[in-house]
């Protein structure tokens, strides 16, 4: 799995499945769709195309 090294998962509930992804570079919580499309794909290094990642 190609996951951005600046992506964190923060648990926010009693269940481990409740939580949000947090981008350490842009300082924002990301939706599950954004995360799957760019930051945490099953293949390829899509996160390297992210403008925030490129400029870090």
URFENWO-V585459 format. One record per residue. RES is the residue in one letter. SS is DSSP state (h for helix, s for strand, l for the rest). NEAR is the number of other ideal C-beta (glycine too) atoms within 12 Angstrom. D_LAST is the distance of its C-alpha to the last C-alpha in Angstrom with 2 decimals. Layout:
{{RES	SS	NEAR	D_LAST} {RES	SS	NEAR	D_LAST}}
//
This chain:
{{X	l	15	21.63} {X	s	18	18.08} {X	s	24	16.08} {X	l	33	12.39} {X	l	17	11.90} {X	l	25	10.30} {X	s	31	13.51} {X	s	22	16.40} {X	s	22	19.97} {X	s	16	21.97} {X	s	14	25.70} {X	l	14	27.50} {X	l	10	31.09} {X	l	8	34.02} {X	l	8	33.31} {X	l	10	30.40} {X	l	11	29.83} {X	l	12	29.03} {X	s	18	25.45} {X	s	20	22.18} {X	s	29	18.75} {X	s	23	16.00} {X	s	29	12.26} {X	l	20	10.71} {X	l	22	7.42} {X	l	21	9.76} {X	l	11	12.69} {X	s	18	15.14} {X	s	20	17.80} {X	s	30	17.99} {X	l	16	21.30} {X	h	17	22.63} {X	h	11	22.70} {X	h	24	19.01} {X	h	28	18.26} {X	h	21	20.79} {X	h	19	19.85} {X	h	30	16.13} {X	h	37	14.85} {X	s	29	17.96} {X	s	21	20.21} {X	l	11	23.20} {X	l	11	22.37} {X	l	15	19.85} {X	l	19	16.05} {X	h	22	15.61} {X	h	31	12.32} {X	h	20	10.78} {X	h	16	12.05} {X	l	26	10.20} {X	h	12	8.72} {X	h	22	6.33} {X	h	22	5.30} {X	h	13	5.65} {X	l	9	3.80} {X	l	15	0.00}}
//
